[in-house]
Amino acid sequence: MAKSAQKVTLSPSRDIPFDKLVLSQSKVRRINAGISVEELADDIVRRGLLQGLSVRPVLADDGSETGKFEIPAGV
């Protein structure tokens, strides 16, 4: 019997404050050493957002949302 594919649920676009974003530890792209999320946020403010970010909620050990969101790709 074939396994069914896991369903992906997409959320609508929304504004998330920069202080709620954290870089994902599973991030495959590299950023220059010494650049913080705050510096990246300042760059977005200066130049504008070139494309939307995909984020996912950071979960606590018990599976509940922490209020933070990780950025798994891009920057």
Contacts in CASP RR format, 6 or more apart in sequence:
PFRMAT RR
TARGET T0000
AUTHOR 0000-0000-0000
METHOD contacts of the structure
MODEL  1
MAKSAQKVTLSPSRDIPFDKLVLSQSKVRRINAGISVEELADDIVRRGLL
QGLSVRPVLADDGSETGKFEIPAGV
13 52 0 8 1.000
16 55 0 8 1.000
16 69 0 8 1.000
18 37 0 8 1.000
18 38 0 8 1.000
18 41 0 8 1.000
18 44 0 8 1.000
20 67 0 8 1.000
20 68 0 8 1.000
20 69 0 8 1.000
21 37 0 8 1.000
21 41 0 8 1.000
21 53 0 8 1.000
21 55 0 8 1.000
21 68 0 8 1.000
21 69 0 8 1.000
21 70 0 8 1.000
21 71 0 8 1.000
22 37 0 8 1.000
22 58 0 8 1.000
22 68 0 8 1.000
22 69 0 8 1.000
22 70 0 8 1.000
22 71 0 8 1.000
23 31 0 8 1.000
23 37 0 8 1.000
23 70 0 8 1.000
23 71 0 8 1.000
23 75 0 8 1.000
24 70 0 8 1.000
24 71 0 8 1.000
24 72 0 8 1.000
24 73 0 8 1.000
25 70 0 8 1.000
26 72 0 8 1.000
27 71 0 8 1.000
27 72 0 8 1.000
27 73 0 8 1.000
27 74 0 8 1.000
27 75 0 8 1.000
28 73 0 8 1.000
29 73 0 8 1.000
29 74 0 8 1.000
29 75 0 8 1.000
31 40 0 8 1.000
31 75 0 8 1.000
40 75 0 8 1.000
53 71 0 8 1.000
53 74 0 8 1.000
54 71 0 8 1.000
54 72 0 8 1.000
54 73 0 8 1.000
55 69 0 8 1.000
55 70 0 8 1.000
55 71 0 8 1.000
55 72 0 8 1.000
56 69 0 8 1.000
56 70 0 8 1.000
56 72 0 8 1.000
57 65 0 8 1.000
57 66 0 8 1.000
57 67 0 8 1.000
57 68 0 8 1.000
57 69 0 8 1.000
57 70 0 8 1.000
58 65 0 8 1.000
58 66 0 8 1.000
58 67 0 8 1.000
58 68 0 8 1.000
58 69 0 8 1.000
58 70 0 8 1.000
59 65 0 8 1.000
59 66 0 8 1.000
60 66 0 8 1.000
END
